[in-house]
Amino acid sequence: MSELLALGDTLVKRAKENGAEEAEVYIVSKEKDDVNIEKNQIQIGKSMEKEEVGIRLLVGDRIGFASVNSFEKDDILPKVKEAISIAKTSVENENNIIPEPNKIENKNKVFDPKSENFDTEDSLGYAKRMLESAKDYDSRIQISTGVFIADVKDRAIVNSKGIQAQEKSSNFTYYAVGMAVDGKEVSSFDFKMDGTHYIDEINVENLGRSIAESTVNSLGAKKAENFEGPAIFTPYSLMGIFHFALSQSLQANRVQKGMSKFKGKIGEQVADSRLTVRDDSKMEGGFGCRSFDREGLPTPPINMIKEGNLKNFYHNSYTANKEGKESTGHASGGPDQPPKIGPSNLVVTTGKKSRNELVEEIDKGILVNRFSGNIDPVTGDLSGAVKGGHMIENGEKKFPVKETMISGNIFEMLTNITGISKERTSFPTLMGSQSYLFLPFMRFQGLSFTSD
C-alpha cells in the first residue's frame, strides 16, 4: 500500500473510531513550477509543493467535512474530530451517501515519466518560446499576460465502503493574452489556452503564432451594421456556451433545484439533429482523462446529447442517490471542498463541412472569434460584445468588426444550428482545471447584431 493510501486508511479508521458511521478521505500531493509573462517580459519562475487532505464523513444521515493543507498527523487528526462535530450539528438528509466501490477499468495514461526530471528551467524555456513565437510572427504583438505551468499530481481516495484508488498525473498547461499595436491603433485582445499530460505534446509555438495571427487580423476594425442573421462561432468563442452554460444545465444538482431548462426533458429533442455532445474520460489527447472521479468511481464515456436528443445528466453519488440511480462518475473538485459535479472531456462531434465552407454559404453574417459578455445558464439569454470578429459578405470575410454587440438565447441557438465544421480544437476550460473541451466551428442562424 502506498503512503497516500495508507494515510487515507488510517484516517478512515480514526473517523469510525470517533463515531463516524462512514468516512471518505481524499488526498492530493502536488509539485508545481510556473513561469509568468507580463507585458512582453518573462518573470522569475516559481516552484511550490502542496499537500491537501479532505475528510468527509457521515454520522447518521448528517454529513461533516473538514480539510487541511498538511500530511502531518498532528495537523490532520484534529480535523477528523472537527468533521464529526460539524456532522452532529448539520441537517439530516437521507440522500447523503458514501459510495460503494465500482470496478475501475483501463487506467488512463496520464503520467509522463519524463516529467520527473522537469524543472523550473524547463518551464522557463517553454514560456520564452511561447513569447518569442508570437513576437516572431509579427513585431506588433504585445503579450500582456501569460503563463506556463508544469505540475505532477498524485491523488488518492479511500473510503469505509472499500474504495481505494490512486492515480498520478503530469500536467502541462499554458495560455497567453495578447493584442496587436500598430501606431495608435490597438486591436481587440485575444487569448489562447492549451494543456497536455505529455512533454512531447507541448506546443507553445503553435499557441504563440495562433494568438499573434488572430490579433493582427483584427487590426483595421470597423463598425458593422445593425442586422439579424447568421453567425459562425469559433471553438474559443463557444467556451462560454458549452462550459459555462450547457454543462451547468446538464448537472443533475441544478436540474433537481429547477435551475436547468432541461428539467424533465430526457429523451426529448433539445437541439438540432446535427448536435451530438458526449463526455469521454478516455478521449485520446484529452486533458480531462481520468481513471476515477472525486469519489473514487469510474467515469465511463456517456452521451449527453445525441443527434439533438437529451440523453443524460451528470451525476455524483448524492444526486444519483436522490433519484435512485447510479452515479455517472462526474464528482469533481479538490480536497478543499465536498464533491461537486463537472465534466471530464466534453466533446462535440464534428460535422461534414470545412470552416471555410461554413463561411462561403453566408450572404451576410459575422464570424465571432471571442465573446465577451453574459450568459445566463438558467434562461440561456446571451448578450455581449463580439471580439476579434469579422464581417462576412457574399461568402467572404470582408473586414474585422469593432463595437459590435450580439444577443440571442443559447437554447434557441442549439435548435438553430445550420452547420458544424470538420475541424475541431481542444483546450482546457480554465487554468488548473482538469476539464477539457473538444469544440468545432459552429454556425447558428437568427442572432441579433447592433453597432450603435
C-alpha positions as CSV (number, residue, x, y, z in Angstrom):
1,M,0.0,0.0,0.0
2,S,1.3,3.4,-0.9
3,E,1.9,6.2,1.6
4,L,-1.1,8.2,0.4
5,L,-3.4,5.1,0.6
6,A,-2.0,4.2,4.0
7,L,-2.7,7.7,5.3
8,G,-6.2,7.6,3.9
9,D,-6.8,4.2,5.5
10,T,-5.6,5.4,8.9
11,L,-7.8,8.5,8.8
12,V,-10.9,6.5,7.8
13,K,-10.3,4.1,10.7
14,R,-9.8,7.0,13.1
15,A,-13.1,8.6,11.9
16,K,-15.0,5.4,12.6
17,E,-13.3,5.0,16.0
18,N,-14.6,8.5,16.8
19,G,-18.2,7.9,15.9
20,A,-18.5,8.3,12.2
21,E,-20.6,5.6,10.5
22,E,-19.0,6.1,7.1
23,A,-16.0,8.1,6.1
24,E,-14.0,9.2,3.0
25,V,-10.6,10.7,2.7
26,Y,-9.3,12.4,-0.5
27,I,-5.6,13.2,-0.7
28,V,-3.6,15.2,-3.2
29,S,0.1,15.8,-3.3
30,K,1.4,18.3,-5.9
31,E,4.7,19.6,-7.1
32,K,4.4,22.7,-9.3
33,D,6.6,25.0,-11.4
34,D,5.2,28.1,-13.2
35,V,6.7,30.9,-15.2
36,N,4.6,34.1,-15.9
37,I,4.8,36.5,-18.8
38,E,3.9,40.2,-18.1
39,K,3.9,42.9,-20.7
40,N,6.2,41.0,-23.1
41,Q,8.6,40.1,-20.3
42,I,9.4,36.8,-18.8
43,Q,9.1,36.8,-15.0
44,I,11.1,34.7,-12.5
45,G,9.9,31.1,-12.2
46,K,8.4,29.8,-9.0
47,S,8.3,26.3,-7.5
48,M,6.0,25.0,-4.8
49,E,4.8,21.8,-3.2
50,K,1.3,21.3,-1.9
51,E,-0.3,18.7,0.4
52,E,-4.1,18.6,0.8
53,V,-6.4,16.3,2.7
54,G,-10.2,16.4,2.6
55,I,-12.3,14.4,5.1
56,R,-15.9,13.7,4.5
57,L,-18.0,11.5,6.9
58,L,-21.4,10.6,8.0
59,V,-22.9,10.5,11.4
60,G,-26.4,9.0,10.8
61,D,-27.7,10.9,7.8
62,R,-25.7,14.0,8.7
63,I,-22.6,14.9,6.8
64,G,-19.5,16.7,8.0
65,F,-16.4,17.9,6.1
66,A,-13.0,19.3,7.0
67,S,-9.8,19.9,5.1
68,V,-6.2,20.7,5.9
69,N,-3.1,21.5,3.8
70,S,-0.7,19.1,5.6
71,F,0.2,15.5,5.8
72,E,1.3,15.8,9.4
73,K,-0.8,13.7,11.7
74,D,-0.8,16.4,14.4
75,D,-2.5,18.7,11.8
76,I,-4.8,16.1,10.3
77,L,-6.2,14.2,13.3
78,P,-7.9,17.2,14.9
79,K,-9.7,17.7,11.5
80,V,-11.3,14.2,11.9
81,K,-12.9,15.4,15.1
82,E,-13.8,18.7,13.5
83,A,-15.7,16.9,10.7
84,I,-17.6,14.8,13.2
85,S,-18.5,17.8,15.2
86,I,-19.8,19.5,12.1
87,A,-21.8,16.4,11.1
88,K,-23.5,16.3,14.5
89,T,-24.9,19.8,14.1
90,S,-25.7,19.6,10.4
91,V,-29.2,18.9,8.9
92,E,-30.3,15.3,8.4
93,N,-30.6,14.3,4.7
94,E,-31.3,10.7,3.8
95,N,-29.6,11.2,0.4
96,N,-26.2,11.8,1.9
97,I,-24.1,8.8,1.0
98,I,-20.5,7.5,0.8
99,P,-20.5,5.4,-2.3
100,E,-19.8,1.7,-2.8
101,P,-16.8,0.7,-4.9
102,N,-17.2,0.1,-8.6
103,K,-14.6,-1.5,-10.8
104,I,-12.1,0.9,-12.3
105,E,-11.0,-0.4,-15.7
106,N,-8.5,0.7,-18.3
107,K,-6.4,3.1,-16.3
108,N,-5.6,6.2,-18.4
109,K,-2.1,7.0,-19.2
110,V,-1.9,10.5,-17.8
111,F,1.6,10.4,-16.4
112,D,4.7,11.1,-18.4
113,P,7.8,9.5,-16.7
114,K,9.9,12.3,-18.3
115,S,8.1,14.8,-16.0
116,E,10.1,13.5,-13.0
117,N,13.1,15.5,-14.3
118,F,11.1,18.5,-15.5
119,D,12.1,21.7,-13.5
120,T,11.7,25.4,-13.4
121,E,14.3,25.9,-16.1
122,D,12.4,23.8,-18.4
123,S,9.2,25.8,-17.7
124,L,11.2,29.0,-18.3
125,G,12.3,27.7,-21.7
126,Y,8.8,26.9,-22.8
127,A,7.5,30.3,-21.6
128,K,10.3,32.0,-23.6
129,R,9.4,30.0,-26.7
130,M,5.8,30.9,-26.4
131,L,6.5,34.6,-26.2
132,E,9.2,34.5,-29.0
133,S,6.9,32.6,-31.4
134,A,4.2,35.3,-31.0
135,K,6.7,38.2,-31.5
136,D,8.5,36.5,-34.4
137,Y,5.1,36.2,-36.2
138,D,4.7,40.0,-36.1
139,S,6.6,42.6,-34.2
140,R,3.4,44.5,-33.4
141,I,2.3,41.8,-30.9
142,Q,2.1,42.5,-27.2
143,I,1.6,39.6,-24.8
144,S,0.1,41.3,-21.8
145,T,0.0,38.2,-19.7
146,G,0.7,34.5,-20.0
147,V,1.9,31.6,-18.0
148,F,3.4,28.1,-18.4
149,I,2.6,25.7,-15.6
150,A,4.1,22.2,-15.0
151,D,2.9,20.0,-12.2
152,V,3.0,16.4,-11.1
153,K,-0.1,15.4,-9.1
154,D,-0.6,12.3,-7.1
155,R,-4.1,11.8,-5.8
156,A,-5.7,9.0,-3.7
157,I,-9.1,8.3,-2.2
158,V,-10.0,5.8,0.5
159,N,-13.5,5.2,2.0
160,S,-15.1,3.0,4.6
161,K,-17.1,1.1,1.9
162,G,-13.9,-0.3,0.3
163,I,-12.9,2.2,-2.3
164,Q,-9.1,2.5,-2.6
165,A,-7.8,4.3,-5.7
166,Q,-4.7,6.2,-6.7
167,E,-3.6,8.0,-9.8
168,K,-0.5,10.0,-10.7
169,S,-0.6,12.6,-13.5
170,S,1.7,15.0,-15.1
171,N,0.1,18.2,-16.3
172,F,1.4,21.0,-18.6
173,T,-0.9,24.0,-19.1
174,Y,-0.2,27.3,-20.7
175,Y,-2.0,30.3,-22.0
176,A,-1.4,33.8,-23.4
177,V,-3.4,37.0,-23.6
178,G,-2.3,39.5,-26.2
179,M,-3.1,42.2,-28.7
180,A,-1.6,43.9,-31.7
181,V,-0.4,47.5,-31.5
182,D,0.1,49.5,-34.8
183,G,0.9,53.1,-34.0
184,K,-2.1,54.5,-32.2
185,E,-4.4,51.6,-33.1
186,V,-4.8,48.7,-30.6
187,S,-6.5,45.6,-31.7
188,S,-9.1,43.6,-29.7
189,F,-7.2,41.4,-27.3
190,D,-7.4,37.6,-27.6
191,F,-6.4,34.6,-25.5
192,K,-5.5,31.0,-26.2
193,M,-5.0,28.1,-23.8
194,D,-3.7,24.5,-24.1
195,G,-2.8,21.6,-22.0
196,T,-1.4,18.1,-22.2
197,H,-0.1,15.3,-19.9
198,Y,2.9,14.6,-22.1
199,I,6.1,16.7,-22.6
200,D,6.4,15.6,-26.3
201,E,2.9,17.1,-27.0
202,I,3.6,20.6,-25.6
203,N,3.3,23.1,-28.5
204,V,3.8,26.6,-27.2
205,E,5.0,27.8,-30.6
206,N,1.6,27.0,-32.2
207,L,-0.2,28.8,-29.4
208,G,2.1,31.9,-29.7
209,R,1.6,32.0,-33.5
210,S,-2.1,31.5,-33.2
211,I,-2.7,34.4,-30.9
212,A,-0.4,36.6,-33.0
213,E,-2.4,35.8,-36.2
214,S,-5.8,36.4,-34.6
215,T,-4.9,39.8,-33.1
216,V,-3.1,41.1,-36.2
217,N,-6.0,40.1,-38.3
218,S,-8.3,42.2,-36.1
219,L,-6.5,45.4,-36.9
220,G,-8.3,47.9,-39.0
221,A,-11.7,47.1,-37.5
222,K,-14.9,48.9,-38.5
223,K,-18.4,49.0,-37.1
224,A,-20.9,46.6,-38.6
225,E,-24.5,47.3,-39.5
226,N,-27.4,46.6,-37.3
227,F,-29.0,43.4,-38.6
228,E,-30.3,39.9,-37.8
229,G,-28.5,37.0,-39.3
230,P,-26.2,34.0,-39.0
231,A,-23.0,33.8,-37.0
232,I,-20.1,31.4,-37.0
233,F,-18.6,30.8,-33.6
234,T,-15.0,29.7,-33.3
235,P,-14.2,27.0,-30.8
236,Y,-12.9,29.6,-28.3
237,S,-16.0,31.7,-28.6
238,L,-18.1,28.6,-27.8
239,M,-16.4,28.1,-24.5
240,G,-19.0,30.2,-22.7
241,I,-21.9,28.3,-24.3
242,F,-20.7,24.8,-23.8
243,H,-18.7,25.1,-20.5
244,F,-20.3,27.9,-18.5
245,A,-23.9,27.3,-19.7
246,L,-24.6,23.9,-21.3
247,S,-22.5,21.8,-19.0
248,Q,-24.2,23.6,-16.0
249,S,-27.6,22.8,-17.4
250,L,-26.6,19.2,-17.7
251,Q,-25.6,18.9,-14.0
252,A,-28.1,16.9,-12.0
253,N,-27.9,19.1,-8.9
254,R,-29.0,22.1,-11.0
255,V,-31.8,20.1,-12.6
256,Q,-33.1,18.9,-9.3
257,K,-33.2,22.5,-8.0
258,G,-35.2,23.7,-11.0
259,M,-32.2,25.7,-12.3
260,S,-32.0,24.0,-15.7
261,K,-34.0,24.4,-18.9
262,F,-33.5,20.7,-19.4
263,K,-35.5,19.5,-16.4
264,G,-38.0,16.8,-17.4
265,K,-36.7,16.7,-21.0
266,I,-34.7,13.4,-21.0
267,G,-35.5,11.7,-24.3
268,E,-36.7,15.0,-25.9
269,Q,-35.3,16.9,-28.8
270,V,-33.4,19.9,-27.3
271,A,-31.1,20.7,-30.2
272,D,-30.7,20.4,-34.0
273,S,-30.1,16.8,-35.1
274,R,-26.5,17.8,-36.1
275,L,-25.5,18.2,-32.5
276,T,-24.0,15.3,-30.5
277,V,-22.3,16.1,-27.2
278,R,-20.6,13.4,-25.2
279,D,-18.4,13.3,-22.1
280,D,-15.5,11.0,-22.6
281,S,-12.9,10.5,-19.9
282,K,-11.0,8.1,-22.2
283,M,-10.7,10.5,-25.2
284,E,-7.3,10.3,-26.8
285,G,-5.4,13.5,-26.2
286,G,-7.9,14.7,-23.6
287,F,-6.5,16.7,-20.7
288,G,-9.6,15.7,-18.7
289,C,-8.8,12.0,-18.9
290,R,-9.0,10.2,-15.6
291,S,-9.4,6.7,-14.1
292,F,-11.8,7.8,-11.4
293,D,-13.7,10.9,-10.1
294,R,-13.6,12.9,-6.9
295,E,-15.4,10.0,-5.1
296,G,-13.2,7.2,-6.5
297,L,-15.8,6.0,-9.0
298,P,-15.0,5.3,-12.7
299,T,-16.1,7.8,-15.3
300,P,-17.4,5.8,-18.4
301,P,-18.0,7.6,-21.7
302,I,-21.5,8.9,-21.9
303,N,-23.7,10.7,-24.4
304,M,-25.2,13.8,-23.0
305,I,-27.0,14.9,-26.2
306,K,-27.2,12.6,-29.2
307,E,-28.4,13.9,-32.6
308,G,-30.2,16.6,-30.8
309,N,-31.9,14.3,-28.2
310,L,-31.2,14.8,-24.5
311,K,-29.8,11.6,-23.1
312,N,-28.2,12.0,-19.7
313,F,-27.3,14.4,-16.8
314,Y,-24.1,14.5,-14.9
315,H,-24.4,12.8,-11.5
316,N,-22.3,12.4,-8.4
317,S,-23.4,9.9,-5.7
318,Y,-25.6,12.4,-3.9
319,T,-27.7,13.5,-6.9
320,A,-27.8,9.9,-8.1
321,N,-29.0,8.6,-4.7
322,K,-31.7,11.2,-4.7
323,E,-33.2,9.7,-7.8
324,G,-32.4,6.1,-7.1
325,K,-29.8,5.9,-9.8
326,E,-26.1,5.2,-10.1
327,S,-23.5,8.0,-10.3
328,T,-22.2,8.7,-13.7
329,G,-18.8,9.2,-12.2
330,H,-18.7,13.0,-12.5
331,A,-18.0,14.1,-8.9
332,S,-15.4,16.9,-9.2
333,G,-13.3,19.2,-7.1
334,G,-10.4,19.1,-4.9
335,P,-9.7,18.0,-1.2
336,D,-10.6,21.5,0.0
337,Q,-14.4,21.0,-0.5
338,P,-17.0,18.3,-0.7
339,P,-17.6,16.8,-4.1
340,K,-19.3,18.9,-6.7
341,I,-20.2,17.9,-10.3
342,G,-18.3,18.6,-13.5
343,P,-17.4,17.1,-16.9
344,S,-14.2,15.4,-17.9
345,N,-13.6,15.8,-21.6
346,L,-16.7,17.5,-23.2
347,V,-16.7,16.5,-26.8
348,V,-18.8,18.0,-29.6
349,T,-18.9,15.7,-32.6
350,T,-17.6,17.2,-35.8
351,G,-19.6,17.9,-39.0
352,K,-19.2,17.3,-42.7
353,K,-18.1,20.8,-43.9
354,S,-14.9,22.8,-43.5
355,R,-14.9,26.0,-41.6
356,N,-14.3,27.8,-45.0
357,E,-17.4,26.2,-46.4
358,L,-19.4,27.4,-43.5
359,V,-18.3,30.9,-44.4
360,E,-18.8,30.5,-48.1
361,E,-22.5,29.7,-47.6
362,I,-23.3,33.0,-45.8
363,D,-24.6,36.0,-47.7
364,K,-24.3,38.3,-44.7
365,G,-23.2,37.4,-41.2
366,I,-20.4,37.6,-38.6
367,L,-17.6,35.4,-37.6
368,V,-17.3,35.5,-33.8
369,N,-13.7,34.9,-32.7
370,R,-14.3,35.7,-29.0
371,F,-17.4,36.5,-27.0
372,S,-17.2,39.0,-24.1
373,G,-20.4,39.3,-22.1
374,N,-23.0,37.5,-20.1
375,I,-24.7,34.1,-20.5
376,D,-27.5,33.2,-18.0
377,P,-27.2,29.4,-17.6
378,V,-30.8,29.2,-16.4
379,T,-32.6,31.3,-19.0
380,G,-30.0,30.9,-21.7
381,D,-30.0,34.6,-22.5
382,L,-26.8,35.7,-24.2
383,S,-25.7,39.3,-24.7
384,G,-22.3,40.9,-25.1
385,A,-19.6,42.1,-27.5
386,V,-18.1,40.4,-30.5
387,K,-14.3,40.5,-30.1
388,G,-11.9,39.9,-32.9
389,G,-14.8,39.2,-35.2
390,H,-15.1,39.6,-38.9
391,M,-18.0,40.7,-41.2
392,I,-18.9,38.1,-43.8
393,E,-20.5,39.2,-47.1
394,N,-21.2,37.1,-50.1
395,G,-19.3,34.1,-48.7
396,E,-16.1,36.0,-47.8
397,K,-14.6,37.6,-44.7
398,K,-14.6,41.3,-45.6
399,F,-13.3,43.2,-42.6
400,P,-12.7,42.9,-38.8
401,V,-15.5,44.5,-36.7
402,K,-15.5,46.6,-33.6
403,E,-18.1,47.9,-31.1
404,T,-20.5,45.2,-32.3
405,M,-22.9,43.7,-29.8
406,I,-24.5,40.3,-30.2
407,S,-27.7,38.9,-28.5
408,G,-29.6,35.7,-28.5
409,N,-30.5,32.7,-26.5
410,I,-28.3,29.6,-26.3
411,F,-31.1,27.1,-26.0
412,E,-32.7,28.6,-29.2
413,M,-29.2,28.7,-30.8
414,L,-28.9,24.9,-30.2
415,T,-32.1,24.4,-32.2
416,N,-30.9,26.8,-34.9
417,I,-27.6,25.2,-35.9
418,T,-27.0,25.3,-39.6
419,G,-23.5,23.9,-39.8
420,I,-20.7,22.2,-37.8
421,S,-17.1,22.1,-39.1
422,K,-14.9,19.1,-39.8
423,E,-12.1,20.9,-37.9
424,R,-12.0,20.8,-34.1
425,T,-9.9,22.5,-31.4
426,S,-9.2,21.3,-27.9
427,F,-8.2,23.2,-24.8
428,P,-8.7,23.3,-21.0
429,T,-11.8,25.1,-19.6
430,L,-9.8,27.0,-17.1
431,M,-6.2,27.1,-15.9
432,G,-5.8,24.5,-13.2
433,S,-9.0,22.7,-14.3
434,Q,-9.0,19.1,-15.3
435,S,-12.0,19.6,-17.6
436,Y,-11.2,19.8,-21.3
437,L,-13.2,20.9,-24.4
438,F,-13.2,19.5,-27.9
439,L,-15.1,22.0,-30.0
440,P,-15.6,22.6,-33.7
441,F,-16.7,25.8,-35.5
442,M,-20.5,26.1,-35.4
443,R,-22.9,28.2,-37.4
444,F,-26.2,29.5,-36.0
445,Q,-29.0,31.5,-37.5
446,G,-31.3,34.2,-36.1
447,L,-28.8,36.2,-34.0
448,S,-29.1,40.0,-33.5
449,F,-26.2,42.4,-34.1
450,T,-26.0,46.1,-33.2
451,S,-23.3,48.7,-33.6
452,D,-24.9,51.9,-32.5
